[in-house]
């Protein structure tokens, strides 16, 4: 888990903050907060400094309907779908390691390996599914959906093919 998700609906709040509580707390503002519609927020757990993800036992939610005055808030907020998940890179976001850049699109791993000496890809059982010991150009490897380990010059990476 590295991300907190929450959906928020409000007719009148102008500010909404959340913090998991566990070993400390750090309120993080969920913005922009649009009134009279559902708002979805995905917040990296690293945003909650001082909070130990393994020790979370409670959530703190703070809403305010008046940013200007310190009057007691009468904000109405409905929340749904509060959960933690592992946010992984998918689609065509490019990733880089020493000597190579790569991305996954559909069921193909594209590797620009200028400067890399070797590229090896293994399935989760440890079976080699691709090896290139002179990886000095562009490589496209078509794979079935699944999780793979890619070794570029000795640096191991986990790759998800969706």
N, C-alpha and C positions, 0 to 999 in steps of 0.2 A: 504494500500500500504506500502510495506516495502522493495521493490527491484526495481532497475532500470535495464531495459534490453536495449541493443543496439547491432546491427550487423554492422561490419566495414569491408570494403574491401579497400586495397591499393596496388598500384604497387611499391611504393618506401618509404613509411613512416617507420621509425624505432621506433617511439614513438607516442602514442596517449593517450590523457588525456581528461576527461570529468568532468564537474561540473554543477549540477543544480544551478541556482541562485535564491535565495529567503532568505532574511535576512542575507546573507553572501554567500561565495563561498569557496569550497575546491576542488582543482583539484585532481582527482584520476586516476592513470595510469591504462590503460587497457593492461594487459600483460598475456601471450605472444602475440605479434602482428605478425602474419605470413603474409608475402607479397603474393600477387596474389591468395588469397583465402579469403572466408568469415570467419570472426572471430566473435563469439558470446560471449557477456559478460553479466553477471548477477551480479550487484553490490548492496550490501545491502545499503540502505539509511543511515544507521548508519555510513558508511564510510565517508560521507560528513559532517564532523563536522562543526558546525556553520550555517548549512543550515536548515531552517524551512520548512519541507515538505508541510505544508499548505500554504506557501507563495511563492512557486516556480512559476516564471513567464517567465523564460528564461533558455536556456542551453548554456554553454560555451564548445566548442570543440577546442582542441589544438593538432596539429600534427607537427611532425618534421621529416625531412629526413636526418638529420645529428646530431648525438649525440655528436660528438667531438667538432665541431666549433659552434660559435654563428652567423654563416652566416644566412641571411634571408632564411627561409624554402621555398622550392618548393614542399612540400609534397602534394600528391594528395590522397584524402580520400573520399570514398563514404560511406554514412551511410544509414541504413534502420532499420525499426522496432524499433523505440525508443518508449518505453512505460514503465509505472509503473505497478507493480502487487503485489499481496499479496503472498509471498512465504510461503507455508505451508508444513509441514512435511508429506510425503507420503511414501509408500513402507514399508520397514522393518527397518527403522531407529528407534532405541530404545529410548524411553523417560522415564524419571524417576521422581518420586515424593517421598515424605517421605514414606517409607515402601513398595514401589512397583516400578517395572519397567514394561513397556508395549510397544507393537508395533502393527501395523496393517499390515496384509498381506492378500491380496485379500479381502474377505468379513468377515474376522475373526479378533477380537481383542484378542491378547494373553497378559495375565497379569501374572507376577510373583509377587505374593502378600505376600511374606514372610515378616512378621512384620506389615502388614496392618490389621486393625480390621474390615473394611467393604469396599466393592466395590459395587457401584450402578451405573447403566447406564440408562439414560433417552433419549427419542427421543426429537425432537425440539418442540413438543407439550406439553412436560412435563410428558408424560406417561412413567412409569417405565418399562423398557424392560429387566432388569437384576438386581438381588439383591443377594449379598452374605455377610452375617453378620459375618462370621468366615473365612475371606479370608486369610488363612495361607498356601496356596499352589498355584500351577500353575492353571490358569483358561483360557479357550478358549471359547469365546462367538461369535457365528455366527450371523451376522446381515446383513440386506439389505443395499444397498448403501445409503448413506445419511450422515447427520451431527448429532452427538450425544453429550451429556454432560455426562462425567464420573466423579463420586464423589468417591474419595479414601480418606477415613478418614477425610471427610469434605473439602478436596481441590478439587475444580471443574476444570475440563479440557475440552476443546472442542476437539472432535475426528472426523476425516473425514474418512469415509469408502468408498473406491472407487472400 
